[in-house]
Amino acid sequence: MVHKIIYISTMPYSDKVLRDWYANILVKSKFEVEFWDISKILKNSESKLEQTCIDGIKILEKFSYKQLSNLLHDNRNTKTIYIIMASFHASNAKLYRILNKYNIFTVFFNWGDTPEALAFRHKSFLQKVKMLFNNQLPFKNSFRNIFGAIYCKIIKKLKLIKTHDIYFNAGIGSNSISNAKKTIDINLCDYDQFLENTHNKTELNQAVFLDSNLTANSDISLNDLKKINPKEYFKSLSRYFDYFEEKYNTEVIISAHPTSKYDNNEFMGRQVTRLKTAELVVKSKYVLSHHSTAISYAVLNYKPINFLMINDWIGEYEEYANHEISKSLGCNLINIDKIKSINDIKISSVNKNLYDNYKYNYIVSKNSEGKTSSSIIIDEFKKYFIGNTVNG
């Protein structure tokens, strides 16, 4: 019998998806894998579905909602696991209502929670409203998003959306927002790569900058965050890196964001790498970063972290997010636009207790610590295919 896994994703296929969402391991484990890219789904029209095969995975794109619904209908009597790479919010509500029409078995990776998100959930209603009007949330079309949240609550209450069959939860923070028939503890995908690099403990006198692709990241437009001036941003970064390298007699290596396409000497001749963050952090003495889930590598390896911000973020969501994550770890938050000399450069110390709190809140589930998430997931998928039920 064919053991088929289908990803339905609002994120286009990439090397990062292949690795971090375990598609490569599923292929090696003899599952038949498809990837349905709905990142540019058409609302009211149709086009011909495009099909390619990459890394042993059948990839479908150029969907309309009607075509998506038809494919789900055609597969309704097959034993298939659907991995939903789309969070439930207003812009994805139609997807979730379509999923609810069919008796399909869906799983969701409930990971990537952050200190700013956790802090926001603990704020009072009045505090949240104040943040909305102060532009300190990751969207500026506040009223549209308020109505979107209300709509989502209504259709969820009316049971018009799909309840996932399995939530794979990473960390304590994820457990607070589970919405599934069954929950299983795993770890953030970064933890698997951390385990793979535990043998390589040779520390070099180097620093790594965890890039977020801030000048071209699609999340900025999607969430209507404040756009920054690329020229001024890279100028400030390079000046800070120059001072840091001089102060600590080191070199800064750039761990480029997977979506970045740097080709214009943005980092002034510094070495730029992709998809090697785990390896770089293990080898580095210092870590420099904006708020990012990628700092999990620094936390797991107990590396000192400096969080960096710029003048354009003052009073914006980015300042709030950087403040919350730096506070949670007891690390420095540095405005690089205000650095004027080498005397302004300092490095954070490591507070092991705070690092461990962060680790268990956002990265590692205690029940799965020391295990690779991929092994837990594959075992669970095999149990499903051995069972007698068809889909959900």
C-alpha positions as a Markdown table, in Angstrom:
| # | Residue | x | y | z |
|---|---|---|---|---|
| 1 | Met | 0.0 | 0.0 | 0.0 |
| 2 | Val | 1.2 | 3.5 | -0.9 |
| 3 | His | 1.9 | 5.6 | 2.2 |
| 4 | Lys | 1.2 | 9.1 | 0.9 |
| 5 | Ile | 2.1 | 12.4 | 2.6 |
| 6 | Ile | 0.8 | 15.7 | 1.1 |
| 7 | Tyr | 2.0 | 19.1 | 2.2 |
| 8 | Ile | -0.5 | 22.0 | 1.7 |
| 9 | Ser | 1.5 | 25.1 | 2.1 |
| 10 | Thr | 1.2 | 28.9 | 2.0 |
| 11 | Met | 5.0 | 28.9 | 1.8 |
| 12 | Pro | 6.7 | 28.1 | -1.5 |
| 13 | Tyr | 8.9 | 25.0 | -1.8 |
| 14 | Ser | 12.6 | 25.6 | -0.9 |
| 15 | Asp | 15.7 | 23.9 | 0.5 |
| 16 | Lys | 14.6 | 25.1 | 4.0 |
| 17 | Val | 11.2 | 23.4 | 3.6 |
| 18 | Leu | 12.9 | 20.2 | 2.4 |
| 19 | Arg | 15.0 | 20.2 | 5.5 |
| 20 | Asp | 13.0 | 21.8 | 8.3 |
| 21 | Trp | 9.7 | 20.2 | 7.5 |
| 22 | Tyr | 11.3 | 16.7 | 7.2 |
| 23 | Ala | 10.3 | 16.2 | 3.6 |
| 24 | Asn | 13.8 | 14.9 | 2.8 |
| 25 | Ile | 13.6 | 12.3 | 5.6 |
| 26 | Leu | 10.0 | 11.3 | 4.6 |
| 27 | Val | 11.3 | 10.6 | 1.1 |
| 28 | Lys | 14.2 | 8.6 | 2.4 |
| 29 | Ser | 11.8 | 6.6 | 4.6 |
| 30 | Lys | 9.9 | 5.5 | 1.5 |
| 31 | Phe | 6.8 | 7.7 | 1.9 |
| 32 | Glu | 5.3 | 9.1 | -1.3 |
| 33 | Val | 5.5 | 12.9 | -0.9 |
| 34 | Glu | 3.6 | 15.6 | -2.7 |
| 35 | Phe | 3.8 | 19.4 | -2.1 |
| 36 | Trp | 0.8 | 21.5 | -2.9 |
| 37 | Asp | 2.0 | 25.1 | -3.1 |
| 38 | Ile | -1.0 | 27.4 | -2.5 |
| 39 | Ser | 1.2 | 30.5 | -1.8 |
| 40 | Lys | -0.4 | 32.3 | -4.8 |
| 41 | Ile | -3.8 | 30.6 | -4.8 |
| 42 | Leu | -6.4 | 32.2 | -7.1 |
| 43 | Lys | -9.6 | 33.3 | -5.5 |
| 44 | Asn | -12.0 | 33.6 | -8.4 |
| 45 | Ser | -10.3 | 32.2 | -11.5 |
| 46 | Glu | -8.5 | 29.1 | -12.6 |
| 47 | Ser | -5.2 | 28.4 | -14.4 |
| 48 | Lys | -3.6 | 25.1 | -15.4 |
| 49 | Leu | -2.0 | 23.4 | -12.5 |
| 50 | Glu | 1.8 | 23.2 | -13.0 |
| 51 | Gln | 3.6 | 20.0 | -11.9 |
| 52 | Thr | 7.3 | 19.4 | -11.4 |
| 53 | Cys | 9.4 | 16.9 | -9.5 |
| 54 | Ile | 12.2 | 18.1 | -7.2 |
| 55 | Asp | 14.1 | 16.0 | -4.7 |
| 56 | Gly | 11.8 | 13.1 | -5.3 |
| 57 | Ile | 8.8 | 15.2 | -4.4 |
| 58 | Lys | 5.9 | 15.9 | -6.7 |
| 59 | Ile | 5.2 | 19.7 | -6.6 |
| 60 | Leu | 1.9 | 21.2 | -7.7 |
| 61 | Glu | 1.4 | 25.0 | -8.0 |
| 62 | Lys | -0.8 | 27.6 | -9.6 |
| 63 | Phe | -3.9 | 26.5 | -7.6 |
| 64 | Ser | -7.4 | 28.0 | -7.4 |
| 65 | Tyr | -9.6 | 27.2 | -4.5 |
| 66 | Lys | -11.8 | 25.2 | -6.8 |
| 67 | Gln | -8.9 | 23.1 | -8.0 |
| 68 | Leu | -7.8 | 22.5 | -4.4 |
| 69 | Ser | -11.3 | 21.4 | -3.4 |
| 70 | Asn | -11.5 | 19.1 | -6.4 |
| 71 | Leu | -8.2 | 17.4 | -5.6 |
| 72 | Leu | -9.2 | 16.9 | -2.0 |
| 73 | His | -12.5 | 15.4 | -3.2 |
| 74 | Asp | -10.7 | 13.0 | -5.5 |
| 75 | Asn | -8.4 | 11.9 | -2.7 |
| 76 | Arg | -11.2 | 11.6 | -0.1 |
| 77 | Asn | -11.2 | 7.7 | 0.0 |
| 78 | Thr | -7.4 | 7.3 | 0.0 |
| 79 | Lys | -5.3 | 6.8 | 3.2 |
| 80 | Thr | -3.3 | 10.0 | 3.1 |
| 81 | Ile | -1.7 | 12.3 | 5.7 |
| 82 | Tyr | -2.0 | 16.0 | 5.0 |
| 83 | Ile | 0.6 | 18.3 | 6.6 |
| 84 | Ile | -1.0 | 21.8 | 6.8 |
| 85 | Met | 1.7 | 24.5 | 6.5 |
| 86 | Ala | -0.8 | 27.3 | 7.1 |
| 87 | Ser | -1.8 | 28.9 | 10.4 |
| 88 | Phe | -5.4 | 29.5 | 11.1 |
| 89 | His | -6.2 | 33.3 | 10.7 |
| 90 | Ala | -8.5 | 35.4 | 8.6 |
| 91 | Ser | -6.5 | 35.2 | 5.4 |
| 92 | Asn | -6.5 | 31.3 | 5.6 |
| 93 | Ala | -10.0 | 30.9 | 6.9 |
| 94 | Lys | -11.3 | 29.8 | 3.4 |
| 95 | Leu | -8.6 | 27.1 | 3.3 |
| 96 | Tyr | -9.7 | 25.8 | 6.7 |
| 97 | Arg | -13.3 | 25.8 | 5.7 |
| 98 | Ile | -12.5 | 23.7 | 2.5 |
| 99 | Leu | -10.5 | 21.3 | 4.6 |
| 100 | Asn | -13.5 | 20.9 | 6.9 |
| 101 | Lys | -15.6 | 19.7 | 3.9 |
| 102 | Tyr | -13.6 | 16.5 | 3.5 |
| 103 | Asn | -12.9 | 13.6 | 5.9 |
| 104 | Ile | -9.1 | 14.0 | 5.7 |
| 105 | Phe | -6.4 | 13.4 | 8.2 |
| 106 | Thr | -4.5 | 16.5 | 8.9 |
| 107 | Val | -1.5 | 17.3 | 11.1 |
| 108 | Phe | 0.0 | 20.7 | 12.1 |
| 109 | Phe | 3.4 | 21.6 | 13.4 |
| 110 | Asn | 2.7 | 23.8 | 16.3 |
| 111 | Trp | 6.0 | 25.5 | 16.8 |
| 112 | Gly | 7.8 | 28.9 | 16.5 |
| 113 | Asp | 6.1 | 30.5 | 19.5 |
| 114 | Thr | 8.1 | 33.6 | 20.7 |
| 115 | Pro | 8.5 | 35.7 | 23.8 |
| 116 | Glu | 6.7 | 38.7 | 22.3 |
| 117 | Ala | 3.7 | 36.5 | 21.3 |
| 118 | Leu | 3.5 | 34.9 | 24.8 |
| 119 | Ala | 3.8 | 38.3 | 26.5 |
| 120 | Phe | 1.0 | 39.7 | 24.2 |
| 121 | Arg | -1.3 | 36.8 | 25.2 |
| 122 | His | -0.8 | 37.7 | 28.9 |
| 123 | Lys | -1.6 | 41.4 | 28.5 |
| 124 | Ser | -5.0 | 42.9 | 29.4 |
| 125 | Phe | -7.5 | 43.9 | 26.7 |
| 126 | Leu | -6.7 | 47.6 | 27.3 |
| 127 | Gln | -3.0 | 47.0 | 27.0 |
| 128 | Lys | -3.6 | 45.2 | 23.7 |
| 129 | Val | -5.7 | 48.0 | 22.3 |
| 130 | Lys | -3.0 | 50.5 | 23.3 |
| 131 | Met | -0.4 | 48.4 | 21.5 |
| 132 | Leu | -2.6 | 48.4 | 18.4 |
| 133 | Phe | -2.9 | 52.1 | 18.2 |
| 134 | Asn | 0.9 | 52.5 | 19.0 |
| 135 | Asn | 1.8 | 50.3 | 16.0 |
| 136 | Gln | 3.4 | 47.8 | 18.3 |
| 137 | Leu | 1.8 | 44.8 | 16.8 |
| 138 | Pro | 2.9 | 43.0 | 13.6 |
| 139 | Phe | 0.2 | 44.7 | 11.5 |
| 140 | Lys | -0.9 | 48.3 | 11.0 |
| 141 | Asn | -4.3 | 47.7 | 9.4 |
| 142 | Ser | -5.6 | 47.2 | 13.0 |
| 143 | Phe | -9.3 | 47.3 | 12.5 |
| 144 | Arg | -9.2 | 44.9 | 9.6 |
| 145 | Asn | -7.3 | 42.4 | 11.7 |
| 146 | Ile | -9.6 | 42.9 | 14.7 |
| 147 | Phe | -12.6 | 42.0 | 12.5 |
| 148 | Gly | -10.6 | 39.1 | 11.0 |
| 149 | Ala | -9.9 | 37.7 | 14.5 |
| 150 | Ile | -13.6 | 38.1 | 15.5 |
| 151 | Tyr | -14.6 | 36.3 | 12.3 |
| 152 | Cys | -12.2 | 33.4 | 13.0 |
| 153 | Lys | -13.5 | 33.0 | 16.5 |
| 154 | Ile | -17.1 | 32.8 | 15.2 |
| 155 | Ile | -16.5 | 30.2 | 12.5 |
| 156 | Lys | -14.3 | 28.2 | 15.0 |
| 157 | Lys | -17.1 | 28.3 | 17.6 |
| 158 | Leu | -19.6 | 27.1 | 14.9 |
| 159 | Lys | -17.3 | 24.2 | 14.1 |
| 160 | Leu | -17.0 | 25.4 | 10.4 |
| 161 | Ile | -13.2 | 24.9 | 10.3 |
| 162 | Lys | -11.1 | 21.7 | 10.3 |
| 163 | Thr | -9.8 | 20.5 | 13.7 |
| 164 | His | -6.5 | 18.9 | 13.1 |
| 165 | Asp | -6.1 | 15.3 | 14.0 |
| 166 | Ile | -2.6 | 15.8 | 15.4 |
| 167 | Tyr | -0.7 | 18.8 | 16.7 |
| 168 | Phe | 3.0 | 18.2 | 17.0 |
| 169 | Asn | 3.9 | 20.7 | 19.8 |
| 170 | Ala | 7.3 | 22.1 | 20.4 |
| 171 | Gly | 7.9 | 23.6 | 23.9 |
| 172 | Ile | 5.6 | 24.7 | 26.7 |
| 173 | Gly | 4.4 | 27.8 | 24.9 |
| 174 | Ser | 2.9 | 25.7 | 22.1 |
| 175 | Asn | 0.8 | 23.7 | 24.5 |
| 176 | Ser | -1.2 | 26.7 | 25.4 |
| 177 | Ile | -2.7 | 27.1 | 21.9 |
| 178 | Ser | -3.4 | 23.5 | 20.9 |
| 179 | Asn | -6.5 | 22.8 | 18.8 |
| 180 | Ala | -6.4 | 19.1 | 17.9 |
| 181 | Lys | -7.8 | 15.7 | 18.6 |
| 182 | Lys | -4.4 | 14.5 | 19.7 |
| 183 | Thr | -1.2 | 16.3 | 20.7 |
| 184 | Ile | 2.4 | 14.9 | 20.6 |
| 185 | Asp | 5.5 | 16.5 | 22.0 |
| 186 | Ile | 8.4 | 17.2 | 19.6 |
| 187 | Asn | 11.1 | 19.8 | 19.4 |
| 188 | Leu | 11.6 | 22.8 | 17.2 |
| 189 | Cys | 13.1 | 21.7 | 13.9 |
| 190 | Asp | 16.4 | 23.5 | 14.8 |
| 191 | Tyr | 16.9 | 21.0 | 17.7 |
| 192 | Asp | 17.4 | 18.1 | 15.2 |
| 193 | Gln | 20.2 | 20.1 | 13.6 |
| 194 | Phe | 21.6 | 20.9 | 17.0 |
| 195 | Leu | 21.8 | 17.2 | 17.8 |
| 196 | Glu | 23.6 | 16.5 | 14.5 |
| 197 | Asn | 26.3 | 19.1 | 15.4 |
| 198 | Thr | 26.9 | 18.1 | 19.0 |
| 199 | His | 30.0 | 16.2 | 18.0 |
| 200 | Asn | 31.6 | 19.4 | 16.6 |
| 201 | Lys | 32.4 | 21.5 | 19.8 |
| 202 | Thr | 35.6 | 23.2 | 18.5 |
| 203 | Glu | 35.0 | 26.9 | 19.2 |
| 204 | Leu | 36.7 | 29.5 | 17.0 |
| 205 | Asn | 37.3 | 33.1 | 17.7 |
| 206 | Gln | 34.5 | 34.3 | 15.4 |
| 207 | Ala | 31.1 | 35.8 | 15.6 |
| 208 | Val | 28.0 | 34.9 | 13.5 |
| 209 | Phe | 25.3 | 37.3 | 12.5 |
| 210 | Leu | 21.9 | 35.6 | 12.1 |
| 211 | Asp | 20.4 | 37.5 | 9.2 |
| 212 | Ser | 16.7 | 38.1 | 8.8 |
| 213 | Asn | 16.6 | 39.4 | 5.2 |
| 214 | Leu | 15.0 | 42.5 | 6.6 |
| 215 | Thr | 15.3 | 44.5 | 3.3 |
| 216 | Ala | 13.4 | 41.9 | 1.2 |
| 217 | Asn | 11.5 | 39.6 | 3.5 |
| 218 | Ser | 8.0 | 38.9 | 2.3 |
| 219 | Asp | 6.8 | 38.9 | 5.9 |
| 220 | Ile | 7.4 | 42.6 | 6.1 |
| 221 | Ser | 4.8 | 43.3 | 3.3 |
| 222 | Leu | 2.5 | 40.6 | 4.5 |
| 223 | Asn | 2.3 | 42.0 | 8.1 |
| 224 | Asp | 2.5 | 45.6 | 6.9 |
| 225 | Leu | 5.6 | 46.2 | 9.0 |
| 226 | Lys | 7.7 | 49.4 | 8.6 |
| 227 | Lys | 10.1 | 49.2 | 5.6 |
| 228 | Ile | 13.6 | 50.2 | 6.2 |
| 229 | Asn | 16.2 | 51.9 | 4.0 |
| 230 | Pro | 18.5 | 49.1 | 2.7 |
| 231 | Lys | 21.5 | 51.4 | 2.2 |
| 232 | Glu | 21.3 | 52.9 | 5.7 |
| 233 | Tyr | 20.6 | 49.5 | 7.3 |
| 234 | Phe | 23.7 | 47.8 | 5.8 |
| 235 | Lys | 25.8 | 50.8 | 6.5 |
| 236 | Ser | 24.9 | 50.7 | 10.2 |
| 237 | Leu | 25.4 | 47.0 | 10.3 |
| 238 | Ser | 28.8 | 47.2 | 8.7 |
| 239 | Arg | 29.9 | 50.0 | 11.1 |
| 240 | Tyr | 28.8 | 47.9 | 14.1 |
| 241 | Phe | 30.6 | 44.8 | 12.8 |
| 242 | Asp | 33.8 | 46.8 | 12.2 |
| 243 | Tyr | 33.8 | 48.0 | 15.8 |
| 244 | Phe | 32.9 | 44.5 | 17.1 |
| 245 | Glu | 35.7 | 42.8 | 15.1 |
| 246 | Glu | 38.2 | 45.4 | 16.3 |
| 247 | Lys | 37.1 | 45.2 | 20.0 |
| 248 | Tyr | 37.2 | 41.4 | 20.2 |
| 249 | Asn | 39.9 | 40.7 | 17.6 |
| 250 | Thr | 37.4 | 38.5 | 15.7 |
| 251 | Glu | 35.6 | 38.2 | 12.4 |
| 252 | Val | 31.8 | 38.4 | 11.8 |
| 253 | Ile | 30.4 | 35.7 | 9.5 |
| 254 | Ile | 27.0 | 36.1 | 8.0 |
| 255 | Ser | 24.4 | 33.3 | 8.2 |
| 256 | Ala | 22.1 | 34.5 | 5.5 |
| 257 | His | 18.4 | 34.1 | 5.8 |
| 258 | Pro | 17.2 | 31.2 | 3.4 |
| 259 | Thr | 15.0 | 33.6 | 1.4 |
| 260 | Ser | 17.8 | 36.2 | 0.8 |
| 261 | Lys | 19.5 | 36.8 | -2.5 |
| 262 | Tyr | 22.6 | 38.9 | -1.6 |
| 263 | Asp | 24.8 | 39.7 | -4.6 |
| 264 | Asn | 25.9 | 43.3 | -4.2 |
| 265 | Asn | 28.5 | 43.1 | -1.4 |
| 266 | Glu | 25.9 | 44.2 | 1.2 |
| 267 | Phe | 28.1 | 43.0 | 4.0 |
| 268 | Met | 31.3 | 44.7 | 2.8 |
| 269 | Gly | 33.2 | 41.5 | 1.8 |
| 270 | Arg | 32.3 | 39.4 | 4.8 |
| 271 | Gln | 31.8 | 35.7 | 4.3 |
| 272 | Val | 28.1 | 34.9 | 3.6 |
| 273 | Thr | 26.7 | 31.3 | 4.1 |
| 274 | Arg | 23.3 | 29.7 | 3.7 |
| 275 | Leu | 21.6 | 26.9 | 5.6 |
| 276 | Lys | 24.7 | 26.4 | 7.9 |
| 277 | Thr | 23.4 | 28.2 | 11.0 |
| 278 | Ala | 23.6 | 25.2 | 13.4 |
| 279 | Glu | 27.2 | 24.5 | 12.4 |
| 280 | Leu | 28.3 | 28.2 | 12.5 |
| 281 | Val | 26.8 | 28.9 | 15.9 |
| 282 | Val | 28.5 | 25.8 | 17.4 |
| 283 | Lys | 31.9 | 27.0 | 16.1 |
| 284 | Ser | 31.3 | 30.7 | 17.0 |
| 285 | Lys | 32.3 | 32.5 | 20.2 |
| 286 | Tyr | 29.6 | 35.2 | 19.8 |
| 287 | Val | 26.2 | 35.5 | 18.2 |
| 288 | Leu | 24.6 | 38.7 | 16.8 |
| 289 | Ser | 21.0 | 38.8 | 15.8 |
| 290 | His | 17.6 | 40.5 | 15.5 |
| 291 | His | 14.6 | 38.7 | 17.0 |
| 292 | Ser | 14.4 | 35.4 | 15.3 |
| 293 | Thr | 13.6 | 31.8 | 16.1 |
| 294 | Ala | 17.1 | 31.0 | 14.7 |
| 295 | Ile | 18.6 | 32.2 | 18.1 |
| 296 | Ser | 17.5 | 28.7 | 19.3 |
| 297 | Tyr | 21.0 | 27.5 | 18.2 |
| 298 | Ala | 22.7 | 30.1 | 20.4 |
| 299 | Val | 20.4 | 29.2 | 23.3 |
| 300 | Leu | 21.0 | 25.5 | 23.0 |
| 301 | Asn | 24.8 | 26.0 | 22.9 |
| 302 | Tyr | 24.8 | 28.7 | 25.6 |
| 303 | Lys | 26.4 | 31.4 | 23.4 |
| 304 | Pro | 26.4 | 35.1 | 24.4 |
| 305 | Ile | 23.9 | 37.0 | 22.2 |
| 306 | Asn | 23.7 | 40.7 | 21.3 |
| 307 | Phe | 20.3 | 41.7 | 19.9 |
| 308 | Leu | 20.5 | 44.5 | 17.4 |
| 309 | Met | 17.9 | 47.2 | 16.4 |
| 310 | Ile | 17.9 | 50.5 | 14.5 |
| 311 | Asn | 16.3 | 53.9 | 14.9 |
| 312 | Asp | 13.6 | 53.1 | 12.4 |
| 313 | Trp | 12.2 | 50.5 | 14.8 |
| 314 | Ile | 11.7 | 52.9 | 17.8 |
| 315 | Gly | 8.1 | 52.7 | 18.8 |
| 316 | Glu | 7.3 | 50.0 | 16.3 |
| 317 | Tyr | 6.6 | 46.3 | 16.6 |
| 318 | Glu | 10.2 | 45.4 | 15.9 |
| 319 | Glu | 11.3 | 47.3 | 19.0 |
| 320 | Tyr | 8.7 | 45.5 | 21.1 |
| 321 | Ala | 9.7 | 42.1 | 19.7 |
| 322 | Asn | 13.5 | 42.6 | 20.1 |
| 323 | His | 12.9 | 44.0 | 23.6 |
| 324 | Glu | 10.8 | 40.9 | 24.7 |
| 325 | Ile | 13.3 | 38.4 | 23.3 |
| 326 | Ser | 16.4 | 40.1 | 24.7 |
| 327 | Lys | 14.7 | 40.5 | 28.1 |
| 328 | Ser | 13.7 | 36.8 | 28.2 |
| 329 | Leu | 17.3 | 35.8 | 27.8 |
| 330 | Gly | 18.9 | 38.6 | 29.8 |
| 331 | Cys | 20.8 | 39.8 | 26.8 |
| 332 | Asn | 21.9 | 43.2 | 25.5 |
| 333 | Leu | 19.6 | 45.1 | 23.1 |
| 334 | Ile | 21.7 | 47.5 | 21.1 |
| 335 | Asn | 20.7 | 50.3 | 18.8 |
| 336 | Ile | 23.4 | 50.0 | 16.2 |
| 337 | Asp | 22.5 | 53.5 | 14.9 |
| 338 | Lys | 23.7 | 55.0 | 18.2 |
| 339 | Ile | 27.1 | 53.2 | 18.2 |
| 340 | Lys | 29.8 | 55.8 | 17.7 |
| 341 | Ser | 33.0 | 54.2 | 18.7 |
| 342 | Ile | 34.7 | 51.0 | 19.8 |
| 343 | Asn | 34.1 | 52.1 | 23.4 |
| 344 | Asp | 30.3 | 51.5 | 22.9 |
| 345 | Ile | 30.8 | 47.8 | 22.1 |
| 346 | Lys | 30.1 | 45.2 | 24.7 |
| 347 | Ile | 28.9 | 41.6 | 24.7 |
| 348 | Ser | 26.2 | 40.0 | 26.8 |
| 349 | Ser | 26.9 | 37.4 | 29.5 |
| 350 | Val | 25.1 | 34.1 | 29.5 |
| 351 | Asn | 22.4 | 33.6 | 32.2 |
| 352 | Lys | 22.0 | 29.8 | 32.1 |
| 353 | Asn | 18.7 | 29.8 | 34.0 |
| 354 | Leu | 17.1 | 32.2 | 31.6 |
| 355 | Tyr | 18.5 | 30.2 | 28.6 |
| 356 | Asp | 17.0 | 27.0 | 30.0 |
| 357 | Asn | 13.7 | 28.7 | 30.6 |
| 358 | Tyr | 13.7 | 29.8 | 26.9 |
| 359 | Lys | 14.8 | 26.4 | 25.8 |
| 360 | Tyr | 11.8 | 24.6 | 27.4 |
| 361 | Asn | 9.3 | 27.3 | 26.5 |
| 362 | Tyr | 10.1 | 27.6 | 22.8 |
| 363 | Ile | 12.5 | 24.9 | 21.6 |
| 364 | Val | 12.4 | 21.6 | 23.5 |
| 365 | Ser | 9.6 | 19.5 | 24.9 |
| 366 | Lys | 10.9 | 17.7 | 28.0 |
| 367 | Asn | 9.2 | 14.5 | 26.9 |
| 368 | Ser | 11.1 | 14.5 | 23.6 |
| 369 | Glu | 14.5 | 16.0 | 24.8 |
| 370 | Gly | 17.4 | 14.1 | 23.4 |
| 371 | Lys | 15.3 | 12.6 | 20.6 |
| 372 | Thr | 15.1 | 13.8 | 17.0 |
| 373 | Ser | 11.6 | 15.1 | 16.1 |
| 374 | Ser | 11.9 | 13.3 | 12.7 |
| 375 | Ser | 12.0 | 9.9 | 14.4 |
| 376 | Ile | 8.9 | 10.7 | 16.5 |
| 377 | Ile | 7.0 | 12.0 | 13.5 |
| 378 | Ile | 7.8 | 9.0 | 11.3 |
| 379 | Asp | 6.8 | 6.6 | 14.1 |
| 380 | Glu | 3.5 | 8.3 | 14.4 |
| 381 | Phe | 2.9 | 8.3 | 10.7 |
| 382 | Lys | 3.7 | 4.6 | 10.5 |
| 383 | Lys | 1.1 | 3.9 | 13.2 |
| 384 | Tyr | -1.5 | 5.8 | 11.2 |
| 385 | Phe | -0.9 | 3.8 | 8.0 |
| 386 | Ile | -0.9 | 0.5 | 9.9 |
| 387 | Gly | -4.4 | 1.4 | 11.3 |
| 388 | Asn | -7.7 | 0.6 | 9.6 |
| 389 | Thr | -9.2 | 4.0 | 9.2 |
| 390 | Val | -9.3 | 6.0 | 6.0 |
| 391 | Asn | -8.3 | 9.6 | 6.5 |
| 392 | Gly | -9.8 | 11.6 | 9.4 |
